[in-house]
């Protein structure tokens, strides 16, 4: 494995949250405050001036009786870590399915069948960098971290799509320079540059979780994210997660 990947893996926050029970009210995921991480982000959190922590969810998918939501935890000024939550009982209980990744956000998710799935992410700083995937081949029971590049690299994955377990395409949004399209024939284990342009590129492939029967909906009244399933008469809330998850001191 490349040196950069080893360094990133060594930096994974070693946390799997306890099971969170859905009682019908918005659930709260645990805020974890690590002083080294906060200092690295330039945050000075204290009893007198605590740093509020917020949950942001960006993707939802369901496969094989399992439901997943992904996103990040952040303060008003910095992204603290990624978060991936899963439920195998219809949203009644939830747990974290992968260690939180420092300073990173998970952004898009796709399952091609009952076993193979991908979640894209990147390190979020002043500019996004070091894009990566979480990959599963067992229906989301376990996830493997795979960086897009061997060395540190600017940009983030604007969009991706897999047509099969092996064949995928992605668009990389740069921090500068050209827009790039990459293809994979290895299920996301490796990627090859297909096209570069000074103008934004387009992908014709793709879909959304909403088109497959699931969506995330911000609820301003409860200050939460609702996980909703599409039914004959409309959308039904299955679970809800609070945006405000605590403070760091």
C-alpha positions in Angstrom: 0.0 0.0 0.0 1.3 3.5 -0.8 2.8 5.5 2.0 0.1 8.1 1.8 -2.6 5.4 2.3 -0.8 4.0 5.3 -0.6 7.5 6.9 -4.3 8.1 6.3 -5.2 4.7 7.7 -3.1 5.3 10.8 -5.0 8.5 11.3 -8.5 6.9 11.4 -10.3 7.7 14.6 -10.8 4.4 16.4 -14.4 4.8 17.3 -17.5 2.6 16.7 -20.4 4.2 18.5 -22.7 2.2 20.7 -26.1 1.3 19.3 -28.5 4.2 19.0 -32.1 3.3 19.6 -34.8 5.0 17.5 -37.7 5.9 19.9 -39.5 8.0 17.3 -37.7 11.2 18.3 -34.6 12.6 16.5 -31.5 10.6 17.5 -28.2 12.1 18.6 -24.9 10.7 17.5 -22.0 11.1 20.0 -19.7 14.0 19.6 -16.1 13.0 20.2 -13.6 15.8 21.1 -9.9 14.9 20.6 -7.7 17.8 21.7 -5.0 16.9 19.1 -7.5 17.0 16.3 -9.1 20.3 17.5 -5.6 21.9 17.8 -4.7 20.7 14.3 -7.8 22.4 13.0 -6.9 25.6 14.8 -9.7 25.4 17.2 -9.5 26.6 20.8 -12.4 25.0 22.6 -12.8 25.7 26.3 -15.3 25.7 29.2 -15.7 29.5 28.6 -15.9 29.2 24.8 -17.0 25.7 23.8 -17.1 24.7 20.2 -20.5 23.4 19.0 -20.5 20.2 16.9 -23.0 19.5 14.1 -24.0 16.5 12.1 -24.4 16.9 8.3 -25.8 13.9 6.3 -25.3 13.8 2.5 -26.2 10.3 1.3 -28.7 7.5 2.0 -28.9 4.0 0.5 -30.7 0.7 1.3 -29.6 -2.8 0.3 -30.4 -6.3 1.4 -32.4 -5.2 4.4 -29.7 -2.7 5.5 -30.0 1.0 5.5 -27.1 3.4 5.5 -26.6 7.2 5.9 -23.3 9.0 5.5 -21.9 12.5 6.1 -19.6 14.4 8.5 -19.3 16.0 11.9 -18.2 19.6 11.9 -17.9 22.8 13.9 -19.0 26.2 12.5 -15.5 26.6 10.9 -14.0 23.1 10.4 -14.8 19.5 9.4 -13.8 17.2 12.3 -14.6 13.7 10.9 -16.6 11.5 8.6 -19.5 9.4 9.9 -21.2 6.3 8.5 -24.3 4.9 10.2 -26.1 1.7 9.4 -29.3 -0.1 10.5 -30.2 -3.8 9.8 -33.7 -3.7 11.4 -35.6 -1.1 9.4 -34.2 1.9 11.2 -35.1 0.9 14.8 -31.4 0.8 15.9 -28.3 2.3 14.4 -24.6 1.9 14.8 -21.4 3.3 13.2 -20.2 1.0 10.4 -16.7 2.4 9.9 -14.2 4.3 12.0 -14.5 8.1 11.8 -11.9 9.5 9.4 -10.2 12.6 10.6 -11.0 15.9 8.9 -13.0 14.1 6.2 -16.5 14.0 4.8 -18.5 11.2 3.1 -20.5 12.5 0.2 -22.1 10.0 -2.3 -23.1 6.4 -2.0 -24.0 3.6 -4.5 -24.8 -0.1 -4.4 -24.7 -2.0 -7.7 -26.2 -5.1 -6.2 -26.8 -6.8 -2.8 -23.1 -7.0 -2.1 -21.0 -4.3 -3.9 -21.1 -0.7 -2.8 -19.1 2.5 -2.7 -19.0 5.7 -0.7 -16.9 8.7 -1.9 -15.2 11.1 0.3 -12.3 13.6 0.7 -10.3 15.4 3.3 -12.0 18.8 3.9 -9.7 21.8 4.7 -9.4 25.2 3.2 -9.7 23.2 -0.1 -10.8 19.6 -0.5 -8.0 17.1 -1.1 -7.0 13.4 -1.1 -10.3 11.9 -2.4 -11.0 8.3 -1.4 -13.6 5.6 -1.4 -15.0 3.3 1.2 -15.7 0.0 -0.6 -17.8 -3.0 0.5 -18.2 -6.4 -1.1 -20.4 -8.0 1.6 -23.5 -5.7 1.6 -22.1 -3.1 3.9 -21.1 -5.4 6.8 -17.5 -4.2 6.4 -16.0 -1.3 4.5 -12.4 -0.9 3.2 -10.7 2.5 2.8 -9.2 3.1 -0.7 -7.5 6.4 -1.7 -7.9 7.6 -5.2 -4.2 8.6 -5.5 -0.9 7.2 -4.0 0.2 10.7 -3.0 -1.6 13.7 -1.6 -3.8 15.3 -4.4 -6.1 18.3 -4.5 -9.7 18.0 -5.5 -12.8 16.0 -4.6 -15.1 13.5 -6.4 -17.9 15.5 -7.9 -19.8 12.4 -9.1 -19.2 8.7 -9.6 -21.1 5.8 -11.0 -20.5 2.0 -11.3 -22.2 0.1 -14.1 -21.1 -3.2 -12.7 -19.1 -4.6 -9.8 -15.9 -3.8 -11.7 -16.6 -0.9 -14.1 -16.9 2.6 -12.8 -16.5 6.2 -13.8 -15.9 9.4 -11.8 -15.5 13.1 -12.3 -12.8 14.9 -10.2 -13.4 18.6 -9.4 -9.9 20.2 -9.1 -8.7 22.9 -6.8 -7.0 24.3 -9.8 -6.0 23.1 -13.3 -8.0 20.8 -15.4 -11.2 18.8 -14.8 -10.6 15.1 -15.0 -12.5 11.9 -15.7 -11.3 8.6 -14.4 -12.4 5.0 -15.1 -11.9 1.8 -13.1 -12.1 -1.8 -14.2 -11.2 -3.1 -10.7 -14.2 -2.2 -8.7 -12.6 1.0 -7.5 -9.4 -0.5 -6.3 -7.5 1.5 -8.9 -8.3 4.3 -11.4 -7.0 5.5 -14.8 -7.3 9.0 -16.2 -9.6 8.9 -19.3 -10.0 12.6 -20.1 -8.8 16.0 -18.9 -10.3 19.4 -19.9 -10.1 23.1 -18.9 -13.9 23.0 -18.9 -16.2 20.9 -16.7 -16.9 17.4 -17.9 -20.2 15.6 -17.9 -21.2 12.0 -17.1 -24.3 10.5 -18.6 -24.4 7.6 -16.2 -25.9 7.8 -12.7 -28.9 7.9 -10.5 -30.0 9.0 -7.0 -31.2 7.3 -3.9 -34.4 9.3 -4.2 -35.1 7.7 -7.5 -34.7 4.3 -5.8 -37.1 5.1 -3.0 -35.0 6.9 -0.3 -34.1 10.5 0.5 -32.7 12.8 3.3 -34.9 15.8 4.1 -33.8 18.6 6.5 -36.4 19.3 9.1 -36.0 22.9 10.2 -38.6 22.6 13.0 -36.7 19.8 14.8 -33.3 20.9 13.5 -32.7 17.4 12.2 -32.3 15.2 9.1 -35.2 12.9 8.3 -34.5 9.6 6.6 -37.6 9.0 4.4 -38.9 6.0 2.3 -41.1 6.5 -0.7 -44.5 4.7 -0.5 -47.6 4.7 -2.6 -49.1 7.6 -0.7 -45.9 9.6 -0.4 -42.8 9.8 1.7 -42.7 8.2 5.2 -40.1 9.1 7.9 -38.1 6.0 9.0 -35.6 7.7 11.2 -34.4 11.2 12.2 -31.0 12.5 13.4 -30.3 15.7 15.3 -28.0 18.3 13.7 -26.8 19.5 17.1 -24.8 16.7 18.6 -22.9 18.5 21.5 -20.0 20.7 22.2 -16.2 20.4 22.6 -14.6 22.1 25.6 
